[in-house]
Amino acid sequence: MFNQYLKVLKNKILKKDFRWIMSEIVAKITFNKLELRIDRIIEKKRTQLGTKVSNIYNNSVQQGPFKGMIISDHQFWGSGDKSSKILGLYEKEIQDLLVEIQKNKNYSTFIDIGGADGFFAIGSVVNKLFNNCEVFEVSKKGRNSIKINSKKNNVLGQININEKATKKSVLELENIGDAVILCDIEGGEYELFDEDFIGKVYPSELIIEIHKNKNKSLLEFENRFNKKYLLKKILQEPRSLKNFNELKNFNDNNRALLVSEGRSYIQEWWYLSPK
C-alpha cells in the first residue's frame, strides 16, 4: 500500500501536479481534519438551501409520484436532503421503480424497512400508489417523525409504524409474501436477508439499498438470491433542474448542492423480482 502511494507521489511530481501535492501536504499535516471541516460546511450549506427551497415551494413535493406530499420543517434524518425531496428528485430512481412495479403488479402493501422520516412510507400512500404501508424504524425520534409527518399528510390511518425490523417482526406481517419491500438499514441488509428469510418473503418484490462494507462480500450476498430472484442493479443518475424556473437564479454551486444527496459514492440499489 505504502509503495503504491510512493509511486503515485513520484508520478505527480514528474507531472508537476503541484495542486495535488499541496492538497496532500495539507491533508497529512491536518490529519484530514480540514477535509472533515469542509464536509461539515457543505452539509450546513445544503441544510440552508433546503430552507430556501422549502420557503419557495411551501414544503410541498413538486413532481413525481409523491407530488403534493408535505415535507416537515424538522427532519430527523438527513436535513440536507430536504431540497431534493421537495423537488421530487430524492432517490428518483426508486420512486420511478415503484411506479413501474405498480403498473405491472398493483400490490396493495408497501413495506419500508428503515423509514427515517417517512419519505417513502408516506409517499407510497399519499397519492394512492399503495393502499397501505408497514414501516420499520429503529429510532424512537424517527418513529415520532413519521407519525408527525403522516398526520401532516392525512395518511396516518394507512401507515402502521413498527420498531426495529428483525426477521421475526417482518415475517409476522400479514402480507409479507405479497408486497413490495424497500430496505435501507445502513448495512444491516447483510444480516437481515439470509437465505431462510429470503425464502419466506418470496415472492414479494425487493428493493435493497446497498451499503459498501469491506468485510462483506457483495458476490456472496448476491448469490443468496439466485434461486428465487432475478437481480437488476440500479445506479444513481445525474439530476436535472431544467423544470424549475424558480431556481434559475441560483448559482451553479448552489444548484449542484440542491440535488446532492451527500453520498460518499455513487449509490447502488438492487431490484430483485421473483422468478
C-alpha positions in Angstrom: 0.0 0.0 0.0 2.8 2.5 1.0 4.9 1.5 -2.0 1.9 2.2 -4.3 1.4 5.6 -2.7 5.1 6.4 -3.3 4.6 5.5 -7.0 1.6 7.9 -7.2 3.6 10.6 -5.5 6.5 10.2 -7.8 4.2 10.3 -10.8 2.6 13.6 -9.6 6.0 15.2 -9.0 7.1 14.2 -12.6 3.9 15.7 -14.0 4.4 18.8 -11.8 0.9 18.4 -10.4 1.6 20.9 -7.6 -2.1 21.4 -6.7 -2.4 17.7 -5.8 0.9 17.7 -4.0 -0.1 20.7 -1.9 -3.5 19.2 -1.1 -1.8 16.0 0.1 0.6 18.0 2.3 -2.3 19.9 3.9 -4.2 16.6 4.4 -1.2 15.0 6.1 -0.4 18.0 8.3 -4.0 18.4 9.4 -4.7 14.6 9.7 -7.6 15.1 7.2 -9.4 17.5 9.7 -9.5 20.1 7.1 -11.5 17.8 4.8 -13.9 16.9 7.5 -14.4 20.6 8.3 -15.2 21.3 4.7 -17.7 18.5 4.6 -19.4 20.0 7.7 -19.5 23.4 6.0 -21.0 21.9 2.8 -23.7 19.9 4.8 -24.6 23.1 6.6 -25.0 24.9 3.3 -27.2 22.1 2.0 -29.4 22.5 5.0 -29.6 26.2 4.4 -30.6 25.7 0.8 -33.2 23.3 1.9 -34.8 26.0 4.0 -34.8 28.3 0.9 -36.4 25.7 -1.3 -39.0 25.0 1.5 -40.0 28.6 1.5 -40.3 28.8 -2.3 -42.5 25.7 -2.6 -44.3 25.8 0.8 -42.7 22.4 1.8 -44.7 20.6 -0.9 -43.1 18.0 -3.2 -43.2 19.4 -6.7 -43.1 16.4 -9.0 -43.1 12.6 -9.3 -45.3 10.0 -7.6 -45.1 11.8 -4.3 -46.2 15.2 -5.7 -48.1 17.3 -3.1 -46.7 15.5 -0.1 -45.8 17.9 2.7 -42.2 17.7 4.0 -41.8 18.6 7.6 -39.6 21.6 8.7 -37.8 19.4 11.1 -36.1 16.3 9.7 -34.8 13.5 12.0 -32.5 12.1 9.3 -30.6 13.9 6.6 -31.7 17.5 6.9 -29.5 18.4 3.9 -31.7 16.2 1.7 -34.8 18.4 2.2 -34.4 20.3 -1.0 -34.1 17.2 -3.2 -37.1 15.7 -1.5 -39.2 18.8 -2.1 -38.1 18.9 -5.8 -39.2 15.3 -6.1 -35.6 14.2 -7.0 -34.6 12.4 -3.9 -33.7 8.7 -4.8 -35.7 9.3 -8.0 -34.6 6.0 -9.4 -36.5 4.2 -6.6 -39.6 6.5 -7.0 -39.7 5.7 -10.7 -39.2 2.0 -10.0 -42.1 1.8 -7.6 -44.4 3.4 -10.2 -43.1 0.8 -12.8 -43.8 -2.1 -10.4 -47.3 -0.9 -9.6 -48.2 -0.5 -13.3 -47.4 -4.2 -13.8 -48.4 -5.8 -10.5 -50.5 -3.3 -8.4 -49.6 -4.5 -5.0 -51.7 -3.4 -2.0 -49.0 -3.2 0.6 -45.7 -1.4 0.7 -43.1 -2.4 3.4 -40.5 0.2 4.3 -37.6 -1.2 6.3 -35.6 1.8 7.6 -38.2 4.5 7.4 -36.2 7.6 8.7 -38.7 10.5 8.4 -41.2 8.6 6.3 -40.4 10.0 2.9 -41.1 6.7 1.1 -43.6 5.4 3.7 -45.8 8.5 3.4 -45.1 8.9 -0.3 -46.2 5.4 -1.0 -49.8 6.1 0.1 -50.2 9.9 -0.2 -51.4 9.6 -3.9 -52.7 6.1 -3.5 -49.7 4.4 -5.2 -50.3 1.7 -2.5 -53.3 1.2 -0.2 -51.2 0.8 3.0 -47.7 0.8 4.4 -45.9 -1.1 7.1 -42.8 0.9 8.1 -40.0 -0.1 10.4 -37.7 2.5 12.1 -35.3 1.6 14.9 -35.1 5.2 16.3 -37.8 6.5 18.6 -37.2 10.0 17.2 -37.6 8.6 13.7 -40.9 6.9 14.6 -42.2 10.1 16.1 -41.1 12.0 13.0 -43.0 9.5 10.8 -46.1 9.9 13.0 -46.0 13.7 12.8 -45.4 13.7 9.1 -48.2 11.2 8.5 -50.6 13.5 10.3 -49.5 16.5 8.3 -50.3 14.5 5.1 -53.6 13.0 6.5 -52.4 9.4 5.9 -51.8 8.2 9.5 -54.6 5.6 9.2 -52.9 4.0 6.2 -49.5 3.6 7.9 -48.5 1.2 10.6 -45.3 2.3 12.4 -43.2 -0.5 13.8 -39.9 -0.6 15.8 -36.7 -2.3 14.7 -37.0 -4.7 11.8 -36.0 -8.2 12.8 -36.5 -11.4 10.9 -39.3 -12.3 13.3 -41.1 -8.9 13.3 -41.0 -8.7 9.5 -42.2 -12.2 8.9 -45.1 -11.7 11.3 -46.7 -9.2 8.8 -49.9 -10.4 7.2 -49.0 -9.6 3.6 -45.3 -10.5 3.8 -45.3 -12.6 0.7 -47.4 -10.3 -1.4 -45.8 -6.8 -1.2 -43.1 -4.5 -2.3 -40.3 -4.3 0.3 -37.8 -1.4 0.4 -34.8 -1.9 2.7 -32.4 0.9 3.7 -30.8 -0.1 7.0 -27.2 1.2 6.7 -25.5 -2.1 6.1 -27.9 -4.3 8.2 -29.2 -5.8 4.9 -26.4 -8.4 5.0 -27.7 -9.8 8.3 -31.4 -9.5 7.6 -31.5 -11.1 4.2 -30.2 -14.6 4.9 -31.4 -17.5 2.7 -34.1 -18.5 5.1 -35.5 -15.0 5.3 -35.4 -14.6 1.5 -37.3 -17.8 1.1 -40.0 -16.7 3.4 -40.6 -13.2 2.0 -40.7 -14.7 -1.6 -42.4 -13.8 -3.9 -42.5 -10.2 -2.7 -40.6 -7.7 -4.8 -37.4 -6.5 -3.1 -35.5 -3.2 -3.4 -32.4 -3.1 -1.3 -30.1 0.0 -0.9 -26.6 -1.4 -0.8 -24.0 -0.1 1.7 -20.4 -1.0 0.9 -18.6 -2.9 3.6 -15.1 -4.2 3.1 -15.8 -7.1 5.5 -18.8 -8.2 3.4 -18.7 -9.9 0.1 -21.2 -8.5 -2.4 -20.8 -11.6 -4.6 -21.7 -13.9 -1.6 -24.7 -11.6 -0.8 -25.9 -11.7 -4.4 -25.7 -15.5 -4.5 -28.2 -15.8 -1.7 -31.0 -14.5 -4.0 -30.1 -16.6 -7.1 -32.6 -19.4 -6.5 -35.6 -17.2 -6.1 -35.0 -13.8 -7.7 -33.7 -12.0 -10.8 -31.4 -9.1 -10.0 -31.2 -5.7 -11.6 -28.6 -3.3 -10.3 -29.6 0.4 -10.3 -27.1 3.2 -10.0 -27.8 6.8 -9.0 -28.0 9.1 -12.1 -27.4 12.8 -12.5 -30.3 15.2 -11.7 -31.7 18.0 -13.8 -33.3 21.2 -12.6 -34.5 22.3 -16.0 -38.1 22.2 -15.0 -37.7 24.6 -12.0 -37.8 28.2 -13.3 -37.8 29.5 -9.7 -34.2 28.2 -9.3 -32.6 29.6 -12.4 -31.1 32.5 -10.4 -29.2 30.1 -8.0 -25.5 30.0 -8.9 -24.0 26.8 -10.2 -22.5 25.6 -6.9 -25.8 26.1 -5.1 -27.8 24.3 -7.9 -25.4 21.4 -7.6 -25.9 21.2 -3.8 -29.7 21.4 -4.3 -29.7 18.0 -5.9 -26.8 16.5 -3.9 -27.8 13.7 -1.6 -24.5 14.0 0.3 -23.3 10.5 -0.6 -19.7 9.2 -0.3 -20.0 7.3 -3.6 -22.5 6.6 -6.4 -25.4 4.9 -4.8 -26.4 1.4 -5.9 -29.7 -0.3 -5.3 -30.7 -3.9 -6.1 -34.1 -4.6 -7.5 -35.0 -8.3 -7.0 -38.0 -9.5 -8.9 -39.4 -13.0 -8.3 -38.6 -15.7 -10.8 
